[in-house]
Amino acid sequence: MLCQKTQPPWEFLLSASRNSLQSYELSRLGHSANLRKEIGALLDQWLEENACAMLARWLIEQRERPPRASAPVAAEDLFASTGGPGAQSASDNVLADRAAAPPVHQSSA
């Protein structure tokens, strides 16, 4: 992609009619919109390429790790609370504070 520095055609712009200036403005806005589309497409492509490279890196690192000896784990052990008997999970506490505090009403004065 070639980066062109363009100077506005000052002599033309200073002597142009209103219609000519409007046409010039629309052509520049059209060109700007096309560049924006190209940038968006390039960003999408860049993100996709980076994601593929990161996946490859992760797979390389996983293959280089020594294999772990894993004992079978029951599903209930994976999700068991570590707080001991009577422990609450985070979802049990979501609305706990709302019940304790009364709603606050603000009056506009």
Backbone torsions as a table, in degrees:
resi	resn	phi	psi	omega
1	MET	NA	128.5	-175.9
2	LEU	-93.2	128.5	178.9
3	CYS	-95.1	111.4	-178.7
4	GLN	-106.1	128.9	172.0
5	LYS	-92.0	115.4	-179.1
6	THR	-110.7	132.6	174.0
7	GLN	-93.6	137.9	177.1
8	PRO	-63.4	145.8	178.9
9	PRO	-74.7	85.2	-171.9
10	TRP	-55.8	-45.8	-177.9
11	GLU	-61.0	-43.2	178.3
12	PHE	-63.6	-48.6	-176.0
13	LEU	-62.5	-39.9	-177.7
14	LEU	-70.9	-26.0	-177.6
15	SER	-106.2	-0.6	-173.7
16	ALA	-76.8	153.8	175.2
17	SER	-75.7	170.5	178.6
18	ARG	-59.6	-45.0	-179.8
19	ASN	-61.9	-40.9	179.1
20	SER	-65.9	-40.4	178.0
21	LEU	-64.8	-39.9	177.9
22	GLN	-65.0	-40.1	177.4
23	SER	-64.1	-42.6	178.3
24	TYR	-62.5	-44.0	179.1
25	GLU	-59.2	-47.7	-179.5
26	LEU	-63.2	-38.2	179.0
27	SER	-66.4	-39.3	178.3
28	ARG	-67.8	-40.7	178.0
29	LEU	-64.8	-37.8	176.8
30	GLY	-63.8	-44.7	178.2
31	HIS	-62.8	-41.1	178.5
32	SER	-62.0	-43.1	178.7
33	ALA	-62.9	-40.3	178.1
34	ASN	-64.1	-41.2	177.4
35	LEU	-62.7	-40.2	179.3
36	ARG	-62.1	-41.0	177.4
37	LYS	-62.4	-42.4	179.1
38	GLU	-63.2	-41.8	179.1
39	ILE	-62.4	-43.5	178.1
40	GLY	-59.9	-43.2	179.3
41	ALA	-65.5	-40.7	178.3
42	LEU	-64.9	-40.5	177.8
43	LEU	-63.0	-43.0	177.4
44	ASP	-60.2	-43.7	179.3
45	GLN	-64.9	-42.1	179.1
46	TRP	-61.5	-45.1	179.2
47	LEU	-62.1	-42.4	179.4
48	GLU	-62.8	-44.3	179.4
49	GLU	-64.2	-42.2	178.2
50	ASN	-63.7	-41.0	179.4
51	ALA	-62.3	-41.7	178.8
52	CYS	-64.8	-41.5	179.1
53	ALA	-65.4	-40.5	179.8
54	MET	-66.6	-37.2	176.1
55	LEU	-63.1	-44.4	178.6
56	ALA	-61.6	-42.9	178.5
57	ARG	-61.1	-43.1	-179.5
58	TRP	-63.3	-42.6	178.9
59	LEU	-64.7	-38.6	176.6
60	ILE	-60.0	-46.8	-178.5
61	GLU	-66.0	-36.5	178.9
62	GLN	-66.2	-37.2	-179.9
63	ARG	-72.8	-26.8	179.6
64	GLU	-80.8	-17.6	179.0
65	ARG	-70.6	142.0	174.7
66	PRO	-69.3	143.0	-179.7
67	PRO	-64.7	139.4	178.5
68	ARG	-93.4	143.0	173.7
69	ALA	-82.5	114.2	-177.1
70	SER	-111.7	131.7	175.7
71	ALA	-89.0	146.1	178.1
72	PRO	-60.5	134.9	-179.0
73	VAL	-117.9	132.3	178.6
74	ALA	-72.4	149.2	-177.5
75	ALA	-60.5	-38.4	-178.9
76	GLU	-67.0	-27.3	176.4
77	ASP	-71.5	-30.8	179.6
78	LEU	-67.7	-33.6	-174.4
79	PHE	-107.7	7.5	-177.5
80	ALA	-71.3	145.7	177.1
81	SER	-73.9	139.4	-179.6
82	THR	-94.1	3.6	-176.5
83	GLY	-85.1	0.7	179.5
84	GLY	89.8	-168.7	-176.7
85	PRO	-66.1	138.7	176.6
86	GLY	78.3	5.6	-178.8
87	ALA	-72.6	146.6	179.4
88	GLN	-104.3	147.8	175.3
89	SER	-85.8	168.8	-179.0
90	ALA	-59.7	-35.8	-178.5
91	SER	-68.4	-25.0	177.1
92	ASP	-70.4	-23.0	-175.3
93	ASN	-99.0	0.3	-173.1
94	VAL	-59.6	-47.6	-176.9
95	LEU	-102.7	9.6	-176.8
96	ALA	-63.0	-41.4	-178.6
97	ASP	-69.8	-29.9	-178.4
98	ARG	-68.5	-35.3	-179.6
99	ALA	-70.1	-31.3	-176.7
100	ALA	-79.8	-33.4	-176.1
101	ALA	-101.9	127.9	178.0
102	PRO	-70.8	154.0	179.4
103	PRO	-65.6	144.6	-178.5
104	VAL	-99.2	125.8	177.2
105	HIS	-109.1	127.0	178.8
106	GLN	-104.0	131.7	177.1
107	SER	-100.4	142.1	178.7
108	SER	-88.6	124.0	-177.0
109	ALA	-113.8	NA	NA
